[in-house]
Amino acid sequence: MSAVATALCSAVLLAGCGTSGGGNVAAGSPPGGNKTLVVGRGGDSVTLDPANAVDSESFMVSDEIFETLVRYKPGTSELAPDLATSWTPSSDGISWTLKLQQNVTFQDGTPFNADAVVENVERWWDPSNPYHKGGTFPNFKSDFGGFKGDKDCVLKDVKKIDDYTVELDLTHPFAPLMSILTQGSYAIVSPQSLKQYNGDIKEHPVGTGAFEFVSWTQNDKIVLKKNPHYRVSGEPKLDQLIFQVIKDNSARLNALRSGSIDFMEGVNPSDASAVKADPNLQLITAPSNNVGYFAMNTQVKPFNDPRVRQAIAMTIDKKAIVDAYLNGSAVVATTILPPQNWGFDSELQDYKVDIAKAKQLLSEAGYPHGFKTTLYVMAVPRPYMPQPDKIGATLQADLKQIGIDVQIQTYDWATYIQKVLSGQHPMCLLGWSAGTWDPTNFMYTIYDSANAKPPAYNVSFYKNPQVDQLLQQALNVSDQSQRAALYKRAQEIIHQDTPLIPLFHTTPLYAAAKYVTGYVPSGTGGAEFTTVDIAK
């Protein structure tokens, strides 16, 4: 508890109000009486090319511009049609036939059809495709086991059957396919825009979604406007949607109270009761489908020794962190899977805080007096890590107890992601907000050795052939109970290896003005402002 107390006493409380360069349009009521919603968020997007996005700030915007073939019904884990109306597997499970929506156009006026789907899939899948550029397509590589020509890639072919029918052929049955296709990375981009910008559409997004791109002022705001030809009658209800960067959670709440913004992400858990008590505001909670974790780079000394990693795990008081900083909006994590996930191992026993045992392990590993190292801490709050500066300071104090001298290093969000995914960190804070309700979105993404190559979602660069085999088997089995047993066995092995330390699963908190209606939070991301209205 002393580490938490130290961090609480030494934390610098940031303050501020208003927006950064975004005050020229009044929240809720711009000139002309149109409906504008200003959304305050902690960081800027990195890219608006969904196939190359890796962070939630990028998807927060791109998900409003683009649509996927399949989605989750809002607020549930039930699959629902989006740009596809139906999806049917072959009897052997290695082909899927998707029927597509008709009479849909992209925001540039070109038609959505089977050709557009095939062109998008080929862009993701084939490194020789002329538009396979603008990034490294990390999500496709992770989710599908590689690209065209790679021995482990599960996608074998994509075919146009007719103008509104597409077939996906696989190398073997692949249980999570439709869940994977709900993710923003598999949004369908206008082929015309790919041609116009030669595949580099980072700042030129054109989709079929409810909102069209207008402008992007880096590190300040992104402006979208209503798509007047959106395929769903009566939607969107807003005329304009502005994403405004206000880095500090407290400053963002002040901006909401003052009317500079209408909606905010990243409410400090300690502010939740005040938001509830404010007659002008509403508190919104999203389903918990995430994990905040402390990762060690297992490919560099001293973290290549599991005894060092286990010693660190025995030093961190997770409950004290949750009690001090999460204010009832998180639960302690024993594994990266949240307790409500059907693959969660409820019998797994976490490491107990044991400073004496931790020192003994460090000594056995050859570090009787500890060592110096660096912890990367993100400069902006994330839904899975609401107060990273305070949590980082607490971890620094915890590790000091066993002689580990930690220097904290921060970077802007885009640089932070680039450095961590390329493995430049000895230790880092990060997390994962799952894009699906399937456990593979956590397990395979974060632990399989295939994802330990930069840009690596496996940021601990963990490699265990036994774990790889279990995770691969879980992809090929269709029976959910069999898959759950495989994931549980993998969790047991990973827990012993301790490549990273799951800290907590948060319940993301949002706040909005009372006049904001129709917002349905999702546990997997996805477009969330299409049905939002302003009732003043």
C-alpha positions as CSV (number, residue, x, y, z in Angstrom):
1,M,0.0,0.0,0.0
2,S,2.9,2.3,0.5
3,A,3.6,2.4,-3.2
4,V,0.1,3.6,-3.9
5,A,0.3,6.2,-1.2
6,T,3.5,7.5,-2.6
7,A,2.1,7.8,-6.1
8,L,-1.0,9.5,-4.9
9,C,1.0,12.1,-3.0
10,S,3.5,12.7,-5.8
11,A,1.0,12.8,-8.7
12,V,0.7,16.1,-10.5
13,L,-2.9,17.0,-11.1
14,L,-3.4,18.5,-14.5
15,A,-6.1,21.1,-14.8
16,G,-7.7,23.1,-17.7
17,C,-10.8,23.9,-19.5
18,G,-12.2,24.5,-22.9
19,T,-10.8,23.1,-26.1
20,S,-7.6,23.4,-28.0
21,G,-8.4,25.3,-31.1
22,G,-11.9,23.9,-31.4
23,G,-14.0,26.7,-29.9
24,N,-15.0,28.2,-33.2
25,V,-18.1,26.0,-33.5
26,A,-20.5,25.9,-30.6
27,A,-21.2,22.4,-29.3
28,G,-24.6,21.2,-30.1
29,S,-25.7,24.2,-32.2
30,P,-23.5,25.5,-35.0
31,P,-24.4,28.4,-37.2
32,G,-27.5,27.7,-39.3
33,G,-29.1,25.6,-36.6
34,N,-27.6,22.3,-37.7
35,K,-27.0,19.6,-35.2
36,T,-23.3,19.3,-34.3
37,L,-21.9,16.9,-31.7
38,V,-18.4,17.7,-30.4
39,V,-16.7,14.6,-28.9
40,G,-13.8,15.2,-26.5
41,R,-11.1,12.5,-26.5
42,G,-7.6,12.0,-25.1
43,G,-5.5,11.6,-28.3
44,D,-5.5,12.1,-32.0
45,S,-6.0,9.5,-34.7
46,V,-2.9,8.0,-36.2
47,T,-4.6,7.1,-39.5
48,L,-8.0,7.1,-41.1
49,D,-7.1,4.1,-43.3
50,P,-9.0,1.4,-41.3
51,A,-6.9,-1.5,-42.8
52,N,-3.7,0.1,-41.3
53,A,-5.1,1.4,-38.0
54,V,-4.0,-0.2,-34.8
55,D,-5.4,2.1,-32.1
56,S,-8.8,2.9,-30.8
57,E,-8.5,6.7,-31.5
58,S,-8.1,5.9,-35.2
59,F,-11.0,3.5,-35.2
60,M,-13.2,5.9,-33.2
61,V,-13.3,8.1,-36.3
62,S,-12.9,5.6,-39.2
63,D,-15.8,3.5,-37.9
64,E,-18.1,6.5,-38.5
65,I,-16.9,6.8,-42.1
66,F,-16.8,3.1,-43.1
67,E,-18.8,0.0,-42.7
68,T,-17.9,-3.7,-42.4
69,L,-19.6,-6.7,-44.0
70,V,-20.8,-8.0,-40.6
71,R,-21.3,-6.2,-37.3
72,Y,-22.5,-6.9,-33.8
73,K,-26.0,-5.9,-32.9
74,P,-25.5,-2.7,-30.8
75,G,-24.9,-3.5,-27.2
76,T,-24.8,-7.3,-27.7
77,S,-22.5,-10.1,-28.8
78,E,-25.0,-11.2,-31.5
79,L,-23.8,-11.0,-35.1
80,A,-25.9,-8.9,-37.4
81,P,-25.8,-7.8,-41.1
82,D,-24.0,-4.7,-42.2
83,L,-22.9,-4.5,-45.8
84,A,-23.5,-8.3,-46.1
85,T,-27.1,-9.5,-45.7
86,S,-26.2,-13.1,-45.0
87,W,-23.2,-15.5,-44.7
88,T,-23.3,-19.2,-45.2
89,P,-20.5,-21.8,-44.7
90,S,-20.0,-24.8,-46.9
91,S,-20.6,-28.2,-45.4
92,D,-16.9,-28.7,-44.7
93,G,-16.5,-25.2,-43.3
94,I,-13.7,-24.1,-45.7
95,S,-15.8,-21.7,-47.9
96,W,-18.2,-18.9,-46.9
97,T,-20.7,-17.3,-49.3
98,L,-21.7,-13.7,-48.5
99,K,-24.7,-12.0,-50.0
100,L,-24.3,-8.2,-50.2
101,Q,-26.6,-5.2,-49.8
102,Q,-27.8,-3.7,-53.0
103,N,-28.4,-0.1,-54.0
104,V,-25.6,1.1,-51.7
105,T,-23.1,3.8,-52.9
106,F,-19.8,5.0,-51.5
107,Q,-19.6,8.7,-50.4
108,D,-17.9,9.5,-53.8
109,G,-21.0,8.2,-55.7
110,T,-19.5,5.0,-56.9
111,P,-21.4,1.7,-56.4
112,F,-20.8,-0.8,-53.6
113,N,-20.9,-4.3,-55.0
114,A,-19.0,-7.6,-55.2
115,D,-16.2,-6.1,-57.2
116,A,-15.6,-3.5,-54.4
117,V,-15.4,-6.3,-51.7
118,V,-13.0,-8.4,-53.8
119,E,-10.7,-5.4,-54.4
120,N,-10.7,-4.6,-50.7
121,V,-9.9,-8.2,-49.7
122,E,-7.2,-8.4,-52.3
123,R,-5.6,-5.2,-51.0
124,W,-5.5,-6.6,-47.4
125,W,-4.3,-10.0,-48.4
126,D,-1.9,-9.7,-51.3
127,P,1.4,-7.8,-50.8
128,S,1.7,-7.6,-54.6
129,N,-1.5,-5.7,-54.9
130,P,-0.8,-2.1,-56.1
131,Y,-2.9,-0.7,-53.3
132,H,-1.3,-2.8,-50.5
133,K,0.3,0.3,-49.1
134,G,-0.2,3.1,-46.6
135,G,1.0,0.8,-43.7
136,T,1.7,-2.8,-42.9
137,F,-1.8,-4.2,-42.6
138,P,-1.0,-5.6,-39.1
139,N,-4.5,-6.7,-38.2
140,F,-4.9,-8.8,-41.3
141,K,-1.5,-10.4,-40.7
142,S,-2.4,-11.2,-37.1
143,D,-6.0,-12.3,-37.6
144,F,-5.4,-14.4,-40.8
145,G,-2.0,-15.8,-40.0
146,G,-0.1,-13.9,-42.7
147,F,-0.5,-12.7,-46.2
148,K,-1.0,-14.4,-49.6
149,G,1.9,-16.9,-50.1
150,D,2.6,-17.3,-46.4
151,K,2.3,-20.9,-45.3
152,D,0.0,-20.1,-42.3
153,C,-2.4,-17.7,-44.0
154,V,-5.9,-19.1,-43.6
155,L,-7.3,-17.2,-46.6
156,K,-6.9,-19.2,-49.8
157,D,-9.0,-17.1,-52.3
158,V,-11.7,-14.5,-52.7
159,K,-14.1,-14.8,-55.6
160,K,-17.0,-12.8,-57.1
161,I,-19.9,-15.1,-57.8
162,D,-22.2,-12.4,-59.1
163,D,-22.6,-8.6,-58.6
164,Y,-23.9,-9.1,-55.1
165,T,-22.3,-12.4,-54.0
166,V,-18.8,-13.1,-52.8
167,E,-17.1,-16.3,-51.8
168,L,-14.2,-16.6,-49.3
169,D,-12.2,-19.8,-49.6
170,L,-10.0,-20.9,-46.6
171,T,-7.2,-23.5,-46.2
172,H,-9.1,-25.0,-43.2
173,P,-12.2,-24.4,-41.1
174,F,-11.7,-21.1,-39.2
175,A,-14.2,-20.7,-36.3
176,P,-13.8,-16.9,-35.6
177,L,-14.0,-15.7,-39.2
178,M,-17.3,-13.9,-39.1
179,S,-16.5,-12.3,-35.7
180,I,-13.2,-11.1,-37.1
181,L,-14.9,-9.5,-40.1
182,T,-16.9,-7.2,-37.7
183,Q,-13.7,-5.3,-36.8
184,G,-13.0,-1.9,-38.2
185,S,-9.9,-3.1,-40.0
186,Y,-12.1,-4.9,-42.4
187,A,-14.2,-1.9,-43.4
188,I,-14.9,-1.6,-47.1
189,V,-13.1,1.3,-48.7
190,S,-14.1,3.0,-52.0
191,P,-12.0,1.4,-54.8
192,Q,-12.1,4.7,-56.6
193,S,-10.4,6.4,-53.6
194,L,-7.7,3.7,-53.6
195,K,-7.0,4.5,-57.3
196,Q,-7.2,8.2,-56.8
197,Y,-4.7,8.3,-53.9
198,N,-2.6,5.2,-55.0
199,G,-3.6,3.2,-52.0
200,D,-2.4,5.8,-49.4
201,I,-5.7,6.9,-47.9
202,K,-4.5,7.8,-44.4
203,E,-6.0,11.3,-44.8
204,H,-8.5,10.6,-47.6
205,P,-11.1,8.2,-46.2
206,V,-14.1,7.3,-48.4
207,G,-16.6,4.7,-47.3
208,T,-20.3,3.9,-47.2
209,G,-20.8,5.0,-43.6
210,A,-23.2,7.5,-42.0
211,F,-20.6,10.4,-41.9
212,E,-18.2,11.8,-44.6
213,F,-14.8,13.2,-43.9
214,V,-14.4,17.0,-44.1
215,S,-11.0,18.0,-42.5
216,W,-8.3,17.0,-40.1
217,T,-6.2,19.5,-38.1
218,Q,-3.5,17.3,-36.6
219,N,-3.5,17.0,-32.8
220,D,-6.5,19.2,-32.7
221,K,-9.7,18.0,-34.3
222,I,-11.3,15.9,-37.1
223,V,-14.5,17.2,-38.7
224,L,-17.1,14.9,-40.3
225,K,-20.4,15.7,-41.9
226,K,-23.7,13.9,-42.5
227,N,-23.7,11.5,-45.5
228,P,-26.9,12.7,-47.2
229,H,-27.1,9.4,-49.2
230,Y,-26.7,7.0,-46.3
231,R,-28.4,3.7,-47.0
232,V,-30.4,3.7,-43.7
233,S,-33.4,6.1,-43.9
234,G,-33.5,8.7,-41.2
235,E,-29.8,8.2,-40.2
236,P,-27.6,9.8,-39.2
237,K,-29.5,12.3,-37.1
238,L,-26.5,14.6,-36.6
239,D,-25.4,17.1,-39.3
240,Q,-21.9,17.3,-38.1
241,L,-19.6,15.3,-35.9
242,I,-16.3,16.8,-34.5
243,F,-13.7,14.8,-32.6
244,Q,-11.7,17.3,-30.4
245,V,-8.4,16.4,-28.7
246,I,-8.2,17.4,-25.1
247,K,-5.5,15.3,-23.6
248,D,-6.3,15.4,-19.9
249,N,-9.4,13.7,-18.5
250,S,-10.1,16.4,-16.0
251,A,-9.7,19.2,-18.5
252,R,-12.1,17.3,-20.8
253,L,-14.7,17.1,-18.1
254,N,-14.4,20.8,-17.5
255,A,-14.9,21.4,-21.2
256,L,-18.1,19.2,-21.0
257,R,-19.4,21.2,-18.0
258,S,-18.7,24.5,-19.8
259,G,-20.5,23.4,-22.9
260,S,-17.4,23.4,-25.2
261,I,-18.0,19.7,-25.9
262,D,-21.1,17.6,-25.8
263,F,-19.6,14.1,-25.1
264,M,-16.4,12.7,-23.7
265,E,-14.5,9.5,-23.4
266,G,-12.1,8.7,-20.5
267,V,-14.0,9.9,-17.4
268,N,-11.7,9.5,-14.4
269,P,-13.3,6.8,-12.2
270,S,-12.9,9.2,-9.3
271,D,-15.2,11.7,-11.2
272,A,-18.0,9.2,-11.8
273,S,-20.1,10.1,-8.8
274,A,-19.8,13.8,-9.6
275,V,-21.0,13.3,-13.1
276,K,-23.9,11.3,-11.9
277,A,-24.8,14.0,-9.5
278,D,-24.7,16.8,-12.1
279,P,-28.2,17.5,-13.4
280,N,-26.8,18.6,-16.7
281,L,-24.8,15.5,-17.4
282,Q,-25.2,11.8,-17.8
283,L,-22.7,8.9,-17.1
284,I,-22.5,6.1,-19.6
285,T,-20.8,2.8,-19.0
286,A,-19.6,0.4,-21.8
287,P,-19.4,-3.4,-21.5
288,S,-16.0,-4.4,-20.2
289,N,-14.2,-6.3,-23.0
290,N,-10.6,-5.2,-22.4
291,V,-7.4,-5.6,-20.3
292,G,-4.8,-3.2,-19.1
293,Y,-1.4,-4.9,-18.7
294,F,2.2,-4.4,-17.8
295,A,4.4,-6.1,-20.5
296,M,8.1,-7.1,-20.4
297,N,10.2,-7.6,-23.6
298,T,11.1,-11.2,-23.2
299,Q,13.8,-11.0,-25.9
300,V,16.1,-8.6,-23.9
301,K,17.9,-9.1,-20.6
302,P,17.0,-9.4,-17.9
303,F,13.4,-10.1,-19.0
304,N,14.4,-13.2,-21.0
305,D,14.5,-15.0,-17.6
306,P,11.1,-16.1,-16.4
307,R,12.3,-15.9,-12.8
308,V,12.7,-12.1,-13.2
309,R,9.2,-11.8,-14.7
310,Q,7.7,-13.9,-11.9
311,A,9.5,-11.8,-9.3
312,I,7.9,-8.7,-10.8
313,A,4.5,-10.3,-10.8
314,M,4.9,-11.1,-7.1
315,T,5.7,-7.4,-6.4
316,I,2.8,-5.7,-8.0
317,D,-0.3,-5.1,-5.8
318,K,-3.0,-5.1,-8.4
319,K,-5.9,-4.7,-5.9
320,A,-4.2,-1.6,-4.3
321,I,-4.0,-0.1,-7.8
322,V,-7.6,-0.9,-8.6
323,D,-8.8,0.4,-5.2
324,A,-6.8,3.6,-5.5
325,Y,-7.3,4.6,-9.1
326,L,-10.3,2.8,-10.7
327,N,-12.9,3.6,-8.0
328,G,-15.1,0.6,-8.6
329,S,-14.9,0.7,-12.4
330,A,-12.5,-2.2,-12.8
331,V,-11.8,-5.7,-11.5
332,V,-8.4,-7.3,-10.9
333,A,-7.2,-9.4,-13.8
334,T,-5.7,-12.9,-13.4
335,T,-5.5,-13.5,-17.2
336,I,-6.0,-11.2,-20.2
337,L,-9.4,-12.6,-20.8
338,P,-12.2,-10.8,-18.9
339,P,-14.2,-13.0,-16.5
340,Q,-17.3,-12.8,-18.7
341,N,-15.4,-14.2,-21.8
342,W,-16.4,-17.8,-22.4
343,G,-12.7,-18.8,-22.7
344,F,-11.8,-17.4,-19.2
345,D,-10.1,-19.8,-16.9
346,S,-11.9,-19.2,-13.6
347,E,-9.7,-21.8,-11.7
348,L,-6.4,-20.0,-12.4
349,Q,-4.7,-18.7,-9.2
350,D,-2.9,-15.4,-9.5
351,Y,0.5,-14.6,-8.0
352,K,0.2,-13.3,-4.4
353,V,2.3,-10.3,-3.3
354,D,5.4,-11.8,-1.8
355,I,8.4,-9.5,-1.6
356,A,10.7,-12.0,0.1
357,K,10.0,-14.6,-2.6
358,A,10.4,-12.0,-5.3
359,K,13.8,-11.0,-4.0
360,Q,14.8,-14.7,-3.8
361,L,13.8,-15.3,-7.4
362,L,15.8,-12.2,-8.5
363,S,18.8,-13.4,-6.6
364,E,18.5,-16.9,-8.3
365,A,18.4,-15.2,-11.7
366,G,21.7,-13.4,-10.9
367,Y,20.3,-10.0,-9.8
368,P,20.6,-10.0,-5.9
369,H,20.8,-6.2,-5.9
370,G,18.2,-5.6,-8.6
371,F,18.9,-3.6,-11.8
372,K,18.0,-0.5,-13.6
373,T,15.5,-0.4,-16.4
374,T,12.9,1.8,-18.2
375,L,9.1,1.6,-18.2
376,Y,7.3,3.1,-21.2
377,V,4.1,4.9,-20.0
378,M,1.6,6.3,-22.5
379,A,1.1,10.1,-22.2
380,V,-2.7,9.9,-22.8
381,P,-5.3,8.0,-21.0
382,R,-6.8,4.9,-22.7
383,P,-10.1,3.2,-22.0
384,Y,-8.2,0.2,-20.5
385,M,-5.7,2.5,-18.7
386,P,-7.5,5.6,-17.4
387,Q,-4.7,7.1,-15.4
388,P,-1.5,5.8,-16.8
389,D,0.8,8.4,-15.2
390,K,-0.4,7.4,-11.7
391,I,-0.3,3.7,-12.4
392,G,3.2,4.0,-13.8
393,A,4.4,5.8,-10.7
394,T,2.8,3.1,-8.5
395,L,4.5,0.4,-10.5
396,Q,7.8,2.3,-10.2
397,A,7.4,2.4,-6.4
398,D,6.4,-1.3,-6.3
399,L,9.5,-2.5,-8.1
400,K,11.7,-0.3,-6.0
401,Q,10.9,-2.7,-3.1
402,I,12.9,-5.5,-4.8
403,G,15.8,-3.3,-6.0
404,I,14.5,-2.6,-9.5
405,D,15.3,1.1,-10.3
406,V,12.7,2.2,-12.9
407,Q,12.9,5.2,-15.1
408,I,9.6,6.3,-16.7
409,Q,9.6,7.3,-20.4
410,T,6.7,8.8,-22.2
411,Y,6.0,9.8,-25.8
412,D,3.1,11.2,-27.8
413,W,0.6,8.5,-28.7
414,A,1.6,7.8,-32.3
415,T,5.3,7.6,-31.4
416,Y,4.5,5.5,-28.3
417,I,2.6,2.9,-30.4
418,Q,5.3,2.8,-33.0
419,K,8.1,2.3,-30.5
420,V,6.3,-0.4,-28.5
421,L,5.1,-2.4,-31.6
422,S,8.7,-2.3,-32.9
423,G,10.0,-3.7,-29.6
424,Q,12.1,-0.7,-28.4
425,H,10.7,-0.9,-24.8
426,P,12.2,-3.0,-22.0
427,M,8.9,-2.7,-20.2
428,C,5.7,-0.9,-21.1
429,L,2.1,-0.2,-20.1
430,L,-0.4,-1.1,-22.7
431,G,-3.7,-2.9,-23.1
432,W,-6.2,-4.3,-25.5
433,S,-9.8,-3.4,-26.2
434,A,-11.1,-6.4,-28.0
435,G,-12.6,-6.0,-31.4
436,T,-14.7,-9.1,-31.1
437,W,-16.3,-11.3,-28.4
438,D,-14.2,-14.3,-29.5
439,P,-11.3,-15.1,-27.1
440,T,-8.9,-15.5,-30.0
441,N,-9.0,-11.7,-30.4
442,F,-7.1,-11.6,-27.0
443,M,-5.2,-14.8,-27.0
444,Y,-3.9,-15.3,-30.5
445,T,-3.3,-11.6,-31.0
446,I,-1.3,-11.0,-27.8
447,Y,0.5,-14.3,-27.3
448,D,1.1,-16.2,-30.5
449,S,4.7,-16.1,-31.8
450,A,3.4,-15.2,-35.3
451,N,2.5,-11.8,-33.8
452,A,5.9,-11.3,-32.2
453,K,7.4,-9.7,-35.4
454,P,7.3,-5.9,-35.7
455,P,4.8,-4.3,-35.8
456,A,4.0,-6.7,-33.0
457,Y,0.7,-6.9,-31.1
458,N,2.6,-9.5,-29.0
459,V,4.5,-6.7,-27.4
460,S,6.2,-9.0,-24.9
461,F,7.6,-10.8,-27.9
462,Y,6.6,-14.1,-26.2
463,K,7.3,-17.3,-28.0
464,N,6.2,-20.8,-26.8
465,P,5.6,-23.5,-29.4
466,Q,3.2,-25.3,-27.1
467,V,1.1,-22.2,-26.7
468,D,1.2,-21.6,-30.5
469,Q,-0.1,-25.1,-31.1
470,L,-3.0,-24.7,-28.6
471,L,-4.0,-21.4,-30.0
472,Q,-3.9,-22.7,-33.6
473,Q,-6.0,-25.7,-32.6
474,A,-8.6,-23.4,-31.1
475,L,-8.9,-21.6,-34.4
476,N,-9.6,-24.9,-36.3
477,V,-12.2,-26.4,-33.9
478,S,-15.8,-25.3,-34.2
479,D,-17.2,-26.7,-30.9
480,Q,-17.1,-23.9,-28.3
481,S,-16.5,-26.1,-25.3
482,Q,-13.5,-27.7,-27.0
483,R,-12.1,-24.3,-27.9
484,A,-12.6,-23.1,-24.3
485,A,-10.6,-26.1,-23.0
486,L,-7.7,-25.3,-25.4
487,Y,-7.7,-21.6,-24.3
488,K,-7.7,-22.5,-20.6
489,R,-4.7,-24.8,-21.1
490,A,-2.9,-22.0,-22.9
491,Q,-3.7,-19.6,-20.1
492,E,-2.1,-22.0,-17.5
493,I,1.1,-22.2,-19.5
494,I,1.3,-18.5,-20.1
495,H,0.6,-17.7,-16.5
496,Q,3.7,-19.8,-15.5
497,D,5.8,-18.1,-18.2
498,T,4.6,-14.6,-17.2
499,P,5.5,-12.7,-20.4
500,L,3.2,-9.9,-19.2
501,I,1.1,-9.1,-16.1
502,P,-2.6,-8.5,-16.6
503,L,-3.5,-5.7,-14.2
504,F,-7.2,-5.1,-14.6
505,H,-10.3,-5.1,-16.7
506,T,-12.0,-1.7,-16.8
507,T,-15.6,-0.6,-17.4
508,P,-15.0,2.3,-19.8
509,L,-16.8,5.5,-18.6
510,Y,-18.2,8.2,-20.9
511,A,-20.1,11.3,-20.0
512,A,-22.4,13.4,-22.1
513,A,-24.7,16.4,-21.8
514,K,-28.3,15.5,-20.9
515,Y,-29.5,16.6,-24.3
516,V,-27.5,13.9,-26.0
517,T,-29.7,10.9,-26.8
518,G,-29.5,7.6,-28.6
519,Y,-26.0,6.6,-27.7
520,V,-25.5,2.8,-27.3
521,P,-22.0,1.9,-26.1
522,S,-20.3,-1.2,-27.5
523,G,-17.8,-3.5,-26.0
524,T,-16.0,-4.0,-29.3
525,G,-15.9,-0.5,-30.9
526,G,-17.8,0.1,-34.1
527,A,-19.8,3.0,-35.2
528,E,-21.6,4.5,-32.2
529,F,-22.8,8.0,-33.3
530,T,-25.1,7.0,-36.2
531,T,-28.2,6.9,-34.0
532,V,-27.2,9.8,-31.7
533,D,-29.4,12.9,-31.6
534,I,-29.4,16.2,-29.8
535,A,-32.6,17.1,-28.0
536,K,-32.4,20.7,-26.9
